[in-house]
Structure formats: C-alpha cells, structure tokens
Amino acid sequence: DGGTIGSASSTSAITISSGGIVTLVDDLLIKDGGTIGAASSTSAITIASTGIVTFVDDILIKDGGTIGSASSTGAITIASSGIVTLVDDLLIKDGGTIGVASSTSAITIASSGIVTLVDDLIIKDGGTIGAASATGAITIASSGIVTFVDDILIKDGGTIGVASSTSAITIASTGIVTLVDDLIIKDGGTIGAASATGAITISSGGIVTLVDDLLIKD
C-alpha cells in the first residue's frame, strides 16, 4: 500500500495508494490519436496529435462550476438551472449566427457589426429602443403606440403612408409637403401659422372663416 513504481531517474514516478488511487509525479503521455476511457466506453476521450480533445458524449461539470483559461479561470459559469454566465464579451465569426433549435440562424452578425433578424423583434410592453446618448428615444406601448422623444427625420423626397397608400405624404428637400389625396381636419378645426394658429376655421357645414384679411398677389 502506497508503494511506488519508477525508473532510475524517477524512482517514485507512480504511487498506488491502499484505495487504488494512482498518482503520477509528472505528465501522462499517450500516443497521437490515443484514447482514454472506462470499461463501458473505452474511447470516451480522444487526443489528436495536434492536442485537440474529442469527447464522444456530454461534458458535465458541477452545479455552478466554471470553465476558463489560464488567465481567466472562471470565464464561463454554468448554474444548476443551466444559465450560462460570461464574465466578458461573446465573440462569433464574421457573418456568424445565433439561434435556437428550431431557428438556428435567427440572428446574423456581419463583419461590419450589422445585426440581421430573420423574424420579428419583440420588446416588453412600454419598452424602449435607443442609442447610447438617448436610451429611450423610442417607446412602444402595449397598445402599439410608438412615441418619439424628439424629431423624426426622413430622406429628402421621402414618403410617409399606410399599407394601402404607401406614399400618401411626400416631403421635399425644401420642406414642401405634398398630399396625394384630400386633407381632412375635424369639424371646426383650424389651419394656421406659428403666430396665428387659428387663421382659418372650417365648420362642420363647410363654412370657411378667416380671422383676418384675405390677400392675393397683384
């Protein structure tokens, strides 16, 4: 019990305890492509000549166990619930994808950083979308109402519309607004300018009332 096996230069290279535990004082080397296993799975682990280690089945670690490297031993933590926590960035190849079993390429990230989704993007009721300097730039209510905290800008000559009339409104680079059809305001609604917001009133009967003079060009 506790006896050793060795060579002339390392007389106790291997120690075998009374419990059968085998201890090596240095490295264990197997042939290129050699395997390590158990009685029922003799080639559970294969080690290639390049050092690549291949497992024929799952790798299991303890609840809350970590996986890492020499400089970051706890880089990945796996909780008993299966939650995986990374202590730093997650990097995938250029054009790589992230997904689930039924949609393996749900998210694609290009080399430029552009993120492409193959389907809808859903956020919580009242959730926000923004940028670093305006994190709540856009808010989407549970009713679908979208609220912007600042201006909406579209390209010169861009259009705004609905499903059945995609270019109902066109805004030129000069700011001129063109409607492809009627402009309808509420009964008794007004049209005006910054300094005279109610310059023109249109009644429910179609009567147009001006609060001041009507001037036409010479």
N, C-alpha and C positions, 0 to 999 in steps of 0.2 A: 504494500500500500504506500502510495506516494513515491514509488520508485521512478527512476529516470532512464531514458534511452538517449544516447548521443553518439558523438564522434570524438575523435582525438582532440579536435579543437573546440568542441562544444559538447562537453560530456553530459550535460543535462538539458539537451535541446528539447526533449519531450518529457513531461511529467504526467503520470497517471495516478489520480487520487483514488482513495478507497471507494469513492462513489462512482468511479468510472470516468470522471471528468478528465479530459485530455487538455493539457496546457502546453502551448508552444512558446518558446522564448523569442522567436523571430518569425519571419514571414512563412506563409504556406503557399507554395507554388504548384500549380497543376499545368498539364500540357496545354498548348494552344487549342482552343475549342473543347477543352475538357469540361466535365460536368461535376456538379455536387448535388447530392440528393438524399432521399430517405428510402427505406426499404420498399415502400409502395410507389415512390416517384423518384427513380434513380437519377433522372436528369432534370431535376426541378430548376437548377441554375446552370447556365452555360456561360463560360467566359471565353470570348474570342481572343485571337492573337492581338487585336487592337485594344483590348481592355473592355470592350463592350460586354455588358452583363445582360443576359436574357433570362426572363422568368417564364415558365410555361403556364403559370396561373397568377392569381392575385398576389399583391403585396399588402400585408396587413400590419399596421402599427397600433400602438396602444391608444386609447381614448385621450385626445388632447396631445398626442405625440407630434413631433416636429420632423421636418425633412429640410436639409440645408446643405451648405458647402462649408469649407474650412473657415472662410471669413464671415459667414452668416449662417450659423448652425441652426437657427430657428426661422429660416426664411419662409417656410410653409408650416402652418399648424392645422391639423385636422381634428375637429371636435367630435365628441361621441355622437352628435347628431348628423355628422357628415359635412358640416360647414367648414369650408376651406378659407383660411385667412392668410393673406400675403403681407409681409412686412414692408414691401416696396412694390415697384412697378411690375405690371404684367406685360411682357413684350411678345408679339407674334410676328411671323414673317410678313414682308410686304405683300399685300393682297391676301393675307390670311383671313380665315373666317372663324366666327364664334357662333355656336348654336346649341340646339338640344337634339335629343334622339330623333324627333320627328321633323326637325328642320335644321340640318347640320350646318347650313351656311346662312343662318338668319341675319348675321351681321358680317359685313366685309369691311376691312380697313385697308385702304390703299396706301402706297408708299408715301403719298402726299399728306396722309392723315385724314383724307375724306372717308367718312363713315357712311356706308350704304345699308339700308334695311330692306329686306325682301317683302316686308309687310308693314302693317300699321305701327305707329309709335303711340303708346297709350301712357298718360301720366295720371296721377291721382286727381280726384275732384278738387278744383281750386289750385292745382299745381301750377308751377311757373316754369318758363323757359327763358334763358337769358345768356348774357355774356359776363366775362369777368368783372367788368365795371358796372353792369346793370343786370344783376342776377334775376330780377323779377320783371324783365322787360315785357314779357307776355304772360298773361294769366288766363287759364281756361277753366271756366266754371263748370259745375256738374251739369248744367243745362246746355253746355256747348258754347256759351257766350265767351268771345275772346276779347280781352281788354289789353290795350297797349298803354304803357306809361308815358310814351312820347310819340313823335311823328311816325307816320307810315310813308315811306318813300318808294316809288316805283320808277322804272326807267323812263326816259324821255319817250313820249308817244305810247307809253304803256296803257293797258286797259284794265278795267275792273268790271266784273259781271257776275252772272249767275249761270247755273248749268245750262239753261235754255237760251241764254243770251250772253255769251262769254265776253263780248266787247261792248257791253251796254254803255260804258263811260270810257272815253279816251282823254288822257291828259297830255297835251303837247309840251315840248321843252320850254315854251313861253308861259306855260301855266294856263293856257286856254283849255277849257273843259268842253268836250263835245258829247252830246247825248244822242244815241241812235233812235230814240223814240221820245214820247212825251215826258214832261216834268210835272209831277203831280204833288201838290202840297195839301195839307189838311184844310178843312173848311175854316175860313177866317185866318188862314196862315199868312205870313208876311214874307216879303223879299226886300232886302236892303243892302246897305253898306256898313262898314265899321262905324261910321259916325251917324248913320241913320238906319238902324236895323229894321225899322218898320216902314220904310219908304213906300212900299206898295203892299196893299192888303187885298186879298181875293176872298170874297164871301162865298158861302155855300151856294148862292144863286149865280155865281159867276161875275158878280159886280166887282170891278176893279176900282180901288180908291187910292189916290195919291195924296200924301201928306203935304206936298209942296208942288211947285211949278213943274210943268212938263216942257222940257226944252228939246228942240230938234235942231239939227245943223242948218246953217244958211243954205 
